[in-house]
Amino acid sequence: MWKKHKTVFMCLSLMLMLSGMVNANAAEIPLGDAVHRALQESLEFKIAQLEWENAQLAYQKASADNLLAQSAYNQRAAELDLLKSEKAYKNSIANVVISAVRAFNDVSLAQMNLKISEEQLRLKQKARDLTEKKLQMQNASEYDLLQAEAALASSQMDYQAAVNSLEEKKQNFWLLTSSEAVMPDGGLNFVPFEWELAGVLPGLLEASVAVKEAEDSLALSKLNWERLRLEGTADLMMREAENAVRLAELRLEQARTNLTQQAQAAFNGVKQAEQAYRARQISLQLEQRVYDITKGQVEAGLKTEDDLSNAQVSLWQAERSVYEALSNYITAYLEWEDLIGRDVRDSVILQPAHAGAEG
């Protein structure tokens, strides 16, 4: 049984070493560069660019055609089409950027998970070996050895899953950046969320394409009702026109309500992600304190090296939790900016993390 476990452990270690050798020549790039590469390679973004250019040309053509007709309705329709195209263009940018951010962060998280799994596997292997020695000295039972074997086997599976996950995350990152010669440097920038929903919502409602369409529909319904009234139309048709006006009013209210709810949900999502990040930072400080105390106890002969290794694993897990929380915060921040109509390529949160920055 020992030879079997030793062989598995050596194979897993060899796989990790070979993987490290393959990545040894890969250049580490910051998040901003990863996003830039993803945008350059994205077919979705290239299609969106061409569609946005066509939309601008269509608007110019519609405006020129309307010079003779001088139709306010035609001009308004052309403006709405342009706004829709602009929104679709910015949404495409946001989709690519957020995908790149997630791929970047996923690789870093997978690397952290692998480091933790490797240390846990080492500890489980050591515990299994110690149990076997105790059994030989009749200080442990066959059942104790079986438990140690089971724990080791579970740890081996976790380690292999971590190896596979890292490979998958790297492949996804390379696919987005179209290069196996680069790897994420793992650096993230924390920027406090200073937006106020009350200050953003009026402008968001005013610029919304859905709201504008609903407003136009209401205006047309009212014009139609007024025309029928002046023509002395029969009551049945007037009631139908009145219902159309009421329906348009309700749809306008619904469009405003839906957008308000979306903005509130996105706003709350960022605030909650920021709170989670700060809470995990506090947990990290506590784990760092535990590790420092344990290290002192080991030096004083009160704790073992295994105790220190376990404290190290807990510290790494806390660091991973902080990184994961910051990753979630950045994604929520970008989704908020996309919702309010900003070009996320210019987001301050994508700027390089500077020395002393949180995260």
C-alpha positions in Angstrom: 0.0 0.0 0.0 2.8 2.4 0.9 4.5 1.8 -2.5 1.3 2.6 -4.3 0.7 5.9 -2.4 4.4 6.8 -2.9 4.1 6.2 -6.6 1.0 8.3 -6.9 2.5 11.1 -4.9 5.7 11.1 -7.0 3.6 11.1 -10.3 1.6 14.1 -9.1 4.7 15.9 -8.0 6.3 15.2 -11.4 3.2 16.5 -13.2 3.4 19.7 -11.2 7.1 20.1 -11.9 6.7 19.6 -15.6 3.8 22.1 -15.6 6.0 24.6 -13.9 8.7 24.0 -16.4 6.3 24.6 -19.3 5.2 27.9 -17.7 8.8 29.0 -16.7 9.3 31.0 -19.9 5.8 32.5 -19.9 5.8 36.3 -19.3 3.6 37.6 -16.5 1.2 40.3 -17.6 -1.0 42.7 -15.5 -4.8 42.7 -15.7 -4.9 45.7 -18.0 -2.8 43.9 -20.6 -4.8 40.8 -20.4 -8.0 42.8 -21.1 -6.3 44.5 -24.0 -5.2 41.2 -25.5 -8.7 39.7 -25.1 -10.3 42.7 -26.8 -7.8 42.4 -29.7 -8.6 38.7 -30.2 -12.3 38.7 -29.5 -14.5 37.9 -32.5 -17.5 39.3 -30.5 -15.8 42.6 -30.1 -14.7 42.8 -33.7 -18.3 42.1 -34.8 -19.6 44.7 -32.4 -17.1 47.3 -33.8 -18.3 46.8 -37.3 -22.0 46.8 -36.3 -21.4 50.1 -34.4 -19.7 51.7 -37.4 -22.6 50.6 -39.6 -25.1 52.0 -37.1 -23.3 55.4 -37.2 -23.4 55.3 -41.0 -27.1 54.4 -41.0 -27.8 57.3 -38.6 -25.9 59.8 -40.9 -27.8 58.4 -43.9 -31.2 58.7 -42.1 -30.4 62.2 -41.0 -29.5 63.2 -44.6 -32.7 61.6 -46.0 -34.7 63.5 -43.4 -33.5 66.9 -44.5 -36.3 67.2 -47.0 -39.0 65.5 -45.0 -38.1 67.3 -41.8 -40.0 64.6 -39.9 -39.5 64.8 -36.1 -40.6 61.2 -35.8 -38.1 59.9 -38.4 -35.3 61.8 -36.6 -36.3 60.4 -33.3 -36.4 56.9 -34.6 -32.9 57.3 -36.1 -31.6 58.6 -32.8 -33.1 55.6 -30.9 -31.6 53.2 -33.4 -28.2 54.8 -32.8 -28.6 54.6 -29.0 -29.5 50.9 -29.2 -26.5 50.2 -31.3 -24.3 52.2 -28.9 -25.6 50.3 -25.9 -25.1 46.9 -27.7 -21.5 48.0 -28.5 -20.7 48.9 -24.9 -22.4 45.7 -23.7 -20.1 43.7 -26.0 -17.1 45.5 -24.7 -18.2 44.8 -21.1 -18.8 41.1 -21.9 -15.3 40.6 -23.2 -13.7 42.7 -20.4 -15.5 40.8 -17.7 -14.7 37.5 -19.2 -11.0 38.4 -19.4 -11.1 39.6 -15.7 -12.6 36.3 -14.6 -10.1 34.2 -16.6 -7.2 36.3 -15.2 -8.5 35.8 -11.6 -9.4 32.1 -12.1 -5.8 31.3 -13.0 -4.5 33.0 -9.9 -7.1 31.4 -7.7 -6.3 28.0 -9.2 -2.6 28.5 -8.4 -3.5 29.3 -4.8 -5.7 26.2 -4.6 -2.9 24.0 -6.0 -0.4 25.4 -3.5 -2.8 24.7 -0.6 -3.7 21.2 -1.9 0.0 20.3 -2.3 0.8 21.2 1.3 -2.3 19.4 2.5 -1.3 16.3 0.6 2.2 16.4 2.1 0.7 16.6 5.6 -1.7 13.7 4.9 1.2 11.6 3.5 3.2 12.4 6.6 0.3 11.5 8.9 -0.3 8.2 7.1 3.4 7.3 7.4 3.4 8.2 11.1 0.3 6.0 11.6 2.0 3.1 9.9 5.0 3.4 12.2 2.7 3.6 15.2 1.0 0.4 14.0 4.3 -1.4 13.7 5.0 -0.3 17.3 1.5 -1.3 18.3 0.6 2.3 19.2 -2.1 2.4 16.5 -4.7 0.0 15.1 -5.5 -1.2 11.7 -8.6 1.0 11.8 -6.4 4.1 12.5 -4.3 3.2 9.4 -7.3 2.8 7.3 -8.5 6.2 8.3 -5.2 7.7 7.5 -5.2 5.9 4.1 -8.7 7.3 3.4 -7.7 10.8 4.3 -4.6 10.5 2.1 -6.6 9.2 -0.8 -9.1 12.0 -0.5 -6.2 14.5 -0.4 -4.7 13.0 -3.5 -8.0 13.4 -5.3 -8.2 17.0 -4.2 -4.7 17.6 -5.4 -5.3 16.0 -8.8 -8.5 18.1 -9.1 -6.5 21.2 -8.3 -3.9 20.3 -11.0 -6.6 19.7 -13.5 -8.4 22.9 -12.6 -5.3 25.0 -13.0 -4.6 23.5 -16.4 -8.2 24.2 -17.5 -8.0 27.8 -16.2 -4.7 28.4 -18.0 -6.1 27.0 -21.3 -9.1 29.3 -21.0 -6.8 32.3 -20.3 -4.6 31.4 -23.3 -7.6 31.0 -25.5 -8.8 34.5 -24.6 -5.4 36.1 -25.0 -4.5 33.9 -28.0 -1.0 33.2 -26.5 0.5 30.5 -24.3 3.5 32.8 -23.8 1.7 34.9 -21.1 0.4 34.3 -17.6 -1.5 36.5 -15.2 0.7 38.3 -12.7 -2.2 38.1 -10.2 -2.1 41.8 -9.3 -5.5 43.4 -8.6 -6.4 46.9 -7.8 -8.9 47.9 -5.1 -10.7 51.1 -5.6 -13.4 52.2 -3.1 -16.9 52.3 -4.4 -17.9 56.0 -4.2 -21.0 56.1 -6.4 -24.3 57.2 -5.0 -27.4 55.7 -6.5 -29.5 58.8 -6.0 -27.1 60.8 -8.1 -26.9 58.3 -10.9 -30.5 57.2 -11.3 -32.0 60.3 -12.9 -29.4 60.4 -15.7 -29.7 56.6 -16.1 -33.5 56.9 -16.6 -33.2 59.8 -18.9 -30.6 58.0 -21.1 -32.3 54.7 -21.1 -33.3 53.4 -24.6 -36.2 51.3 -23.1 -37.6 54.4 -21.3 -37.2 56.5 -24.5 -39.1 53.9 -26.5 -41.8 53.8 -23.9 -42.1 57.6 -23.9 -42.3 57.7 -27.7 -45.0 55.0 -27.7 -47.0 57.0 -25.1 -46.6 60.2 -27.2 -47.9 58.5 -30.3 -50.8 57.0 -28.4 -51.8 60.4 -27.2 -51.5 61.9 -30.6 -53.7 59.2 -32.0 -56.3 59.7 -29.3 -56.4 63.4 -29.9 -56.8 62.9 -33.7 -59.7 60.6 -33.1 -61.3 63.0 -30.7 -61.1 65.9 -33.1 -62.6 63.7 -35.9 -65.6 62.8 -33.7 -64.8 59.1 -33.8 -67.3 56.6 -32.4 -67.2 55.8 -28.7 -66.0 52.2 -29.2 -62.9 53.4 -31.1 -62.3 56.2 -28.6 -62.3 53.7 -25.8 -59.8 51.6 -27.7 -57.6 54.6 -28.1 -57.9 55.5 -24.4 -56.9 52.0 -23.5 -53.9 52.3 -25.7 -52.9 55.5 -23.9 -53.3 53.9 -20.5 -51.4 50.8 -21.7 -48.5 53.0 -22.9 -48.5 54.9 -19.6 -48.2 51.6 -17.7 -45.4 50.3 -19.9 -43.5 53.5 -19.4 -43.9 53.1 -15.6 -42.8 49.5 -15.9 -39.7 50.4 -17.9 -38.7 53.0 -15.3 -39.4 50.5 -12.5 -37.4 47.7 -14.1 -34.4 49.9 -14.7 -34.6 51.3 -11.2 -34.7 47.8 -9.8 -31.7 46.7 -12.0 -29.7 49.7 -10.8 -30.6 49.1 -7.2 -29.6 45.4 -7.5 -26.3 46.2 -9.2 -25.5 49.0 -6.7 -26.3 46.6 -3.7 -24.1 43.9 -5.4 -21.1 46.2 -5.4 -21.6 47.4 -1.9 -22.0 43.8 -0.6 -19.0 42.7 -2.5 -17.0 45.5 -1.0 -18.1 44.6 2.5 -17.2 40.9 2.0 -13.8 42.0 0.8 -13.2 44.1 3.9 -14.5 41.4 6.2 -12.2 38.8 4.7 -9.3 41.2 5.1 -10.0 41.2 8.9 -10.1 37.4 8.8 -6.7 37.4 7.1 -5.2 39.6 9.8 -6.5 37.1 12.4 -5.0 34.2 10.5 -1.7 36.0 10.2 -1.7 36.6 13.9 -2.4 32.9 14.6 0.5 32.0 12.3 2.9 34.4 14.0 2.0 33.0 17.4 2.3 29.4 16.2 5.7 30.2 14.8 6.8 31.6 18.1 5.5 28.6 19.9 7.4 26.3 17.5 10.6 28.2 18.2 9.9 27.9 21.9 9.4 24.1 21.6 5.7 24.3 22.5 4.3 23.4 19.0 5.5 21.1 16.2 6.5 21.9 12.6 3.2 20.2 11.6 1.3 22.7 13.7 3.1 25.5 11.9 2.3 23.9 8.5 -1.4 23.7 9.4 -1.3 27.3 10.4 0.4 28.1 7.1 -2.4 26.3 5.2 -5.0 28.3 7.1 -3.1 31.5 6.3 -3.0 30.6 2.6 -6.7 29.8 2.6 -7.4 33.2 4.1 -5.3 34.9 1.5 -7.2 33.0 -1.2 -10.5 34.1 0.3 -9.4 37.8 0.2 -8.3 37.4 -3.4 -11.6 35.7 -4.3 -13.6 38.5 -2.6 -11.6 41.2 -4.4 -12.2 39.3 -7.7 -15.9 39.3 -7.1 -15.8 43.0 -6.1 -14.0 44.0 -9.3 -16.5 42.0 -11.4 -19.5 43.6 -9.6 -17.9 47.1 -10.1 -17.5 46.5 -13.8 -21.1 45.2 -14.1 -22.3 48.4 -12.4 -20.4 50.6 -14.8 -21.7 48.7 -17.7 -25.3 49.2 -16.5 -24.9 53.0 -16.1 -23.5 53.2 -19.7 -19.8 53.7 -19.1 -17.1 52.2 -21.3 -15.5 49.7 -18.9 -12.2 49.8 -20.8 -11.6 53.1 -19.1 -12.6 51.9 -15.6 -10.3 53.0 -12.8 -10.5 49.6 -11.3 -8.6 48.1 -14.3 -5.6 50.3 -13.7 -2.4 48.7 -12.5 -2.2 48.1 -8.8 0.4 50.5 -7.4 2.7 49.9 -4.4 0.8 50.0 -1.2 -2.6 49.5 -2.8 -5.0 47.1 -1.2 -5.3 43.7 -2.8 
